[in-house]
Amino acid sequence: MEPPAKKSRQQNQNAGHADFSTDNDRVAALEAESAQLKLTVEALSNQTIQLSNQHIAANEEIARLQRTVEELERRMANTASEGPSRAPASEPAQAEAVVRLNVGGTPYSTARSTLTKFRDSMLGAMFSGQFALNTDRDGQVFIDRDGELFAPVLSFLRTGRWALPTDSPLLVEHIRREAEYFGLPWPEEVIDLATLSPIRTVSIEDGLSRTARLEDRACVGRAVVFRDRLVASCTDNVIRVYSGDGIFLRSLLNDLPPYHIRSSENLLIVWSRNKIRMWNSDFDRLPDHALPEDINLLDITEWLGWLACNADSADVILLDLADRRVSGSLAGTAGSHIRQLHTWNRTLVVVYGASPGSSRALRVWDEERNVRHELKVANYFYTFTFTEKLYVVFESGDTLKAHAYSADNFRPVLERQVQLPFDQHGLGEWEGHLVAPTHDSLLVYDENCVCQWSAPLPSEARSGSIAAGGSTLAIVAAGRNIVFWRGQRRICAD
C-alpha cells in the first residue's frame, strides 16, 4: 500500500501539469486572437488607403469640373460682349427653334429663346443645350408640373409681366410657388393698408389662476416681437409666445423678479437687476449671465457678439457672449447717464443726457470700439432706426421734428415736421412701414415719415404700445389685452 505522503505528492504533480496545460491553451487562444486583430487592422488600413485615394480622385474631379465651368462662363461672357452673331448675307436666316412641351399632360409650343430669356432660371439652364431633355413618346419635352399653372409662367416669359387674378389670392399664391420653382423673378408684394384691421384679441388672463388674475403683477406691460413671434409677460414667472395671428404657441418659465424683455436678431433677452437670461431662435434656454451685485441693468442690446449693457451710469458695459465675461466698456461723457441704447448698421448708438426736452449728446461707436460720429441735439426727445436710417426726433416750438441720417457720411438726408408719439417705445417697424398708436388711433408712416393711413382703435386696444417686427403687428394695451392686426398682400403694379 502506497504511503499517504507519496500519494499527496503525486496528486500535486498531476494538478500542476493540468494548470500548465490550461495556461498553454490560454496563450494559444490569445495568440490566435492577436493574429485576427492584426488582420483586421491591416484590412482597415487598406480601406483607409482606398478611401483616401477616392477622396483625392473626387477632389481632382471637382477641380476639373470647376475649370470646365469657368471656361464655359468665360466663353459665355465673350459671346455676350461680342454681341449676337449674324449669318453671312449669302445664307438665309435660319428659323428660330420651336420647342414643344408637355407640362403635366397639357401641350405647349414656344420658342427656345422664350424659355431661355432668364439664363439663371431652371428653364434657362434646362434649354441651354448643355443638358439632355426628357421627352415623351411624341417627342415633346416633358415637365412634371401643373399644366394650367404653367400658362401664366409662359405668359410672363413672353411679355415680361405677370398677369395675375385680382379675385383669388389662393391662385396667386399657387402661381408664386411655380415662379419660385422655376427660379423666375416675382414682383414685390406690399400690404394693402386699406385692408389692415384687428384679427384677434388675446386676454393675458386666459388660463391663469384666480390668484394670478387678482395680482397686480398679472398684466401685459412687457412684450416684444422675436422671430416673427410675439413674446409677452403674463406673470413674474410665465412668458407666453404667440404666432403673428395671435395663436398661443408655448410658455417659457422664468423665475426672475420683475424683469425687462428685449429681442435682437438672434436672441430673446430677459433681465432683472444684475441677472440676464436668454433664449435662442429655437426658444432653447441658454446659460444665465450674472454681473456683480452692485450693478442695476436698465437696458441691454446685442451688438457684434457682445451684450451692450446700460448699467445706470455713463459707461456702456460690454459682456462677451462667448465666455460670459465683461470684456470692456465704452466710456461716456462725464456727469451724464445713458438714456438710449440701440444698434444701427453694425454700429452702436448711445445717447447721453438728462431729462427729455434737454440737450443730449449722441455717440455712434464702430466695430473697433471707436467713436465714429458725435452729435449734440437741443430739445432732444428720442432716436429710432427705420429703413437703414437713424432718425433723431427733437422739439421745435409746439411740434416735433425729425432729422434722418445716412450711415455713409452721417449727414441729415431728411428734415421734416412729424406727428409722432412723444415716447420711442410707441414706435415699431412693420412690413416696411413705421407704425405708432396714439390714444385712440393707429398711424402708419412711409419711409419719409409721412402718414399714409390711420384708423380708430377698438376700445380694448387704446392707450397701448406697439409690438412689431416681420409680419407681426400687435398693440399691447395698458390693461390685459393684446390686439393682433393683419392686412392683405397685393402685387405691385410694375
Buried (B, 14 or more C-beta within 10 A) or exposed (E): EEEEEEEEEEEEEEEEEEEEEEEEEEEEEEEEEEEEEEEEEEEEEEEEEEEEEEEEEEEEEEEEEEEEEEEEEEEEEEEEEEEEEEEEEEEEEEEEEEBBBBBBEBEBEBBEEBBBBBEEBBBBBBBBEEEEEEEEEEEBBBBEBBBEBBBBBBEBBEEEEBEBEEEEEEBBEBBBEBBEEBEBEBBEEBBEBEEBEBBBBBBBBEEBEEEBBEEEEBBBBBBBBBBEBBBBBBBBBBBBBBBBEBEEEEEBEBEBEEBBBBBBEEBBBBBBBBBBBBBEEEBEEBEEBEBEEEBEBBBBBBBBEBBBBBBEBBBBBBBBBEEBEBBEBBEBBEEBBBBBBBBBEEBBBBBBBEEBBEEBBBBBBEEEBEEBBEBEBEBBBBBBBBBEBBBBBBBEEEEBBBBBBBBEEBEEEBEEEBBBBEEBEBBBBBBEBBBBBBEEEBBBBEBEBEBEBBBEBBEBBBEBBBBBBBBBBBBBBEBBBBBBBBBEBBBEEE
